[in-house]
């Protein structure tokens, strides 16, 4: 009879999670809860940009660390990365919760040393039953795979060596996620099956069509060379 060996999963202990927030108290609890036991990770760091709604208190109560940084998602992400001493990092928005199965998917990416030269993102899903949300999701899936342009609300799992190689997140007021993804490049992206379920509140408040058109107008102007600070004033 041959020897039997237990099946073991790769450890998530080499992973540090960075979550930038600004008045995210109404969504952060679910974001952190969806991660599972936070003690399984090397660190979970909420980088707050000056919230006045108890975001930092909610983060600490859930067991996450809190770092205060100047307001601006790019600034906060860069500060979180600098304060996280782990080989692997996962950047996640404060209104996004990862679907069950994300741990296994992330572990499989991290277990293969070849993936230290790649980054991974999750499947984009909005937490709405509206058919308009499904249309947005389909377009995001096409944009992500065909154009290699996933946004930050799909998360970003990346090894520190690649993060440093591409220069990390830039301290810009808008489109910091597009900036780093362009440097990584489509050929170095892996697309994970579990969903990153993001709040549809902004789409429902602004209107799905208006918000989508504004987002792609801003993206187009960015590719034409309009500075992010100018685009921030347009984006609001």
C-alpha positions as MATLAB code, in Angstrom:
seq = 'XXXXXXXXXXXXXXXXXXXXXXXXXXXXXXXXXXXXXXXXXXXXXXXXXXXXXXXXXXXXXXXXXXXXXXXXXXXXXXXXXXXXXXXXXXXXXXXXXXXXXXXXXXXXXXXXXXXXXXXXXXXXXXXXXXXXXXXXXXXXXXXXXXXXXXXXXXXXXXXXXXXXXXXXXXXXXXXXXXXXXXXXXXXXXXXXXXXXXXXXXXXXXXXXXXXXXXXXXXXXXXXXXXXXXXXXXXXX';
ca = [
       0.000    0.000    0.000;
       1.438    3.373   -0.979;
       1.916    6.187    1.476;
      -0.872    8.706    1.887;
      -0.092   12.362    2.345;
      -2.538   15.009    3.580;
      -3.639   17.620    1.090;
      -2.490   21.010    2.307;
      -3.371   24.410    0.981;
      -0.748   27.114    0.523;
      -0.649   29.494    3.478;
      -2.001   33.038    3.264;
       0.486   34.104    5.904;
       2.642   35.843    3.289;
      -0.219   38.130    2.285;
      -0.777   41.694    3.445;
      -4.080   43.363    2.594;
      -4.345   47.122    2.055;
      -7.742   48.870    2.031;
      -7.950   52.637    1.376;
     -11.016   54.288    2.891;
     -12.826   57.595    3.153;
     -16.112   57.555    5.067;
     -16.573   53.867    4.274;
     -18.176   52.930    7.567;
     -21.388   51.728    5.923;
     -19.556   49.176    3.746;
     -16.294   48.373    5.536;
     -17.774   45.831    7.958;
     -18.906   43.635    5.074;
     -15.621   44.112    3.225;
     -13.617   42.911    6.223;
     -16.053   40.119    7.132;
     -15.851   38.694    3.598;
     -12.097   38.235    4.014;
     -12.639   35.596    6.681;
     -10.506   35.407    9.855;
      -8.059   38.300    9.658;
      -5.498   36.456   11.774;
      -4.825   34.188    8.782;
      -3.037   37.040    7.006;
       0.242   38.682    7.827;
      -1.547   42.021    8.077;
      -4.783   43.782    7.163;
      -4.283   47.538    7.008;
      -7.016   50.118    6.522;
      -5.471   53.348    5.239;
      -7.906   56.120    6.066;
      -7.978   59.509    4.398;
      -9.641   61.433    7.215;
     -13.055   59.840    7.693;
     -15.523   61.376   10.130;
     -18.023   58.492   10.206;
     -16.240   56.047   12.497;
     -14.444   54.136    9.733;
     -11.253   53.783   11.786;
     -13.196   52.559   14.824;
     -14.976   49.926   12.717;
     -11.663   48.743   11.253;
     -10.029   48.360   14.679;
     -13.072   46.580   16.096;
     -12.815   44.017   13.284;
      -9.145   43.405   14.037;
      -7.566   45.443   11.232;
      -4.737   47.898   11.655;
      -5.353   51.562   10.823;
      -3.010   54.024    9.183;
      -3.962   57.659    8.559;
      -2.733   59.219    5.321;
      -3.428   62.292    3.236;
      -6.683   62.037    1.319;
      -6.451   60.535   -2.159;
      -6.706   56.863   -3.093;
      -3.334   56.805   -4.866;
      -1.659   58.421   -1.871;
      -3.379   56.043    0.537;
      -2.536   52.933   -1.494;
       1.121   53.938   -1.757;
       1.260   54.624    1.982;
      -0.309   51.252    2.728;
       2.152   49.415    0.509;
       5.079   51.186    2.163;
       3.792   50.180    5.592;
       3.173   46.533    4.629;
       6.172   44.222    4.960;
       4.929   41.133    3.103;
       6.008   39.361   -0.099;
       2.448   39.483   -1.476;
      -0.060   42.331   -1.278;
      -3.764   42.528   -2.015;
      -5.215   45.983   -2.632;
      -8.961   46.174   -2.118;
     -11.508   48.996   -2.089;
     -13.480   49.659    1.070;
     -16.851   49.102   -0.631;
     -15.874   45.792   -2.251;
     -16.310   42.346   -0.746;
     -14.668   39.232   -2.127;
     -16.804   36.242   -2.990;
     -16.433   32.867   -1.292;
     -13.577   30.946   -2.887;
     -11.276   33.930   -3.171;
      -8.855   32.488   -0.614;
      -8.278   29.323   -2.614;
      -7.842   31.306   -5.843;
      -5.355   33.685   -4.235;
      -3.467   30.822   -2.580;
      -3.056   29.039   -5.911;
      -1.630   32.181   -7.501;
       0.779   32.716   -4.612;
       1.896   29.086   -4.535;
       3.411   29.267   -8.033;
       6.692   31.184   -8.009;
       6.185   32.032  -11.694;
       3.327   34.291  -10.621;
       5.717   36.607   -8.839;
       6.082   38.182  -12.276;
       2.313   38.530  -12.743;
      -0.611   40.243  -11.008;
      -4.152   38.982  -10.554;
      -7.577   40.610  -10.401;
     -11.058   39.356   -9.554;
     -14.272   39.303  -11.556;
     -16.272   42.541  -11.311;
     -19.836   42.282   -9.966;
     -22.230   44.983   -8.726;
     -24.489   44.303   -5.736;
     -27.653   45.131   -7.653;
     -30.363   43.029   -9.282;
     -30.865   45.579  -12.057;
     -30.297   44.448  -15.641;
     -28.312   47.656  -16.159;
     -25.824   46.327  -13.610;
     -25.410   43.141  -15.655;
     -24.668   45.205  -18.758;
     -22.012   47.168  -16.894;
     -20.474   43.905  -15.669;
     -20.321   42.459  -19.178;
     -18.614   45.550  -20.528;
     -16.124   45.574  -17.644;
     -15.316   41.913  -18.348;
     -14.681   42.749  -22.014;
     -12.578   45.817  -21.170;
     -10.545   43.889  -18.616;
      -9.674   40.917  -20.798;
      -9.492   42.467  -24.245;
      -7.937   45.798  -23.343;
      -6.135   44.693  -20.185;
      -7.776   47.478  -18.159;
      -9.353   46.194  -14.946;
     -10.058   48.900  -12.391;
      -9.227   49.003   -8.704;
     -12.652   47.732   -7.671;
     -11.568   44.326   -9.004;
      -8.797   44.168   -6.421;
      -5.120   43.694   -7.230;
      -3.042   40.751   -5.994;
       0.621   41.405   -6.680;
       4.053   40.301   -5.487;
       6.177   43.052   -4.010;
       8.977   42.516   -6.524;
       6.623   43.283   -9.424;
       5.011   46.136   -7.518;
       8.419   47.741   -6.993;
       9.463   47.039  -10.570;
       6.535   48.995  -12.029;
       6.908   51.826   -9.520;
       3.869   51.054   -7.385;
       0.859   53.309   -7.022;
       1.409   56.936   -7.868;
       0.246   59.765   -5.607;
      -2.299   61.085   -8.099;
      -5.896   62.127   -7.327;
      -7.521   59.877   -9.940;
      -6.884   56.804  -12.124;
      -4.069   55.479   -9.986;
      -5.432   52.006  -10.741;
      -5.187   52.532  -14.511;
      -1.663   53.870  -14.098;
      -0.316   50.765  -12.365;
      -2.266   48.339  -14.569;
      -0.836   49.907  -17.724;
       2.673   49.376  -16.353;
       1.928   45.769  -15.472;
       0.527   45.123  -18.944;
      -2.175   42.774  -20.189;
       0.192   39.827  -20.703;
       1.128   39.853  -17.029;
      -2.461   39.789  -15.748;
      -4.306   36.756  -14.412;
      -8.102   36.819  -14.079;
      -9.530   35.008  -11.076;
     -12.985   33.404  -11.088;
     -14.326   34.583   -7.695;
     -16.114   37.916   -7.828;
     -15.219   41.214   -6.248;
     -18.720   42.418   -5.390;
     -18.793   46.204   -5.366;
     -21.456   48.614   -4.157;
     -23.724   49.880   -6.940;
     -24.680   52.954   -4.899;
     -22.756   55.421   -7.065;
     -24.208   53.995  -10.271;
     -27.724   54.154   -8.819;
     -27.218   57.682   -7.520;
     -25.732   59.119  -10.732;
     -27.551   56.858  -13.184;
     -25.921   53.857  -14.853;
     -25.619   55.478  -18.264;
     -24.363   58.837  -17.019;
     -21.763   57.344  -14.688;
     -20.535   54.881  -17.298;
     -20.225   57.579  -19.963;
     -18.450   59.926  -17.566;
     -16.014   57.195  -16.537;
     -15.065   56.444  -20.130;
     -14.851   60.126  -21.028;
     -12.371   60.598  -18.197;
     -10.455   57.480  -19.286;
     -10.281   58.705  -22.859;
      -9.011   62.116  -21.778;
      -6.423   60.395  -19.586;
      -5.086   58.473  -22.582;
      -4.948   61.750  -24.497;
      -2.619   63.124  -21.832;
      -4.925   65.259  -19.698;
      -3.361   65.448  -16.190;
      -5.147   63.514  -13.409;
      -5.605   66.698  -11.345;
      -7.583   68.250  -14.182;
      -9.589   65.067  -14.615;
     -10.386   65.023  -10.903;
     -12.187   68.336  -11.218;
     -14.217   66.931  -14.100;
     -14.942   63.648  -12.315;
     -16.043   65.262   -9.066;
];
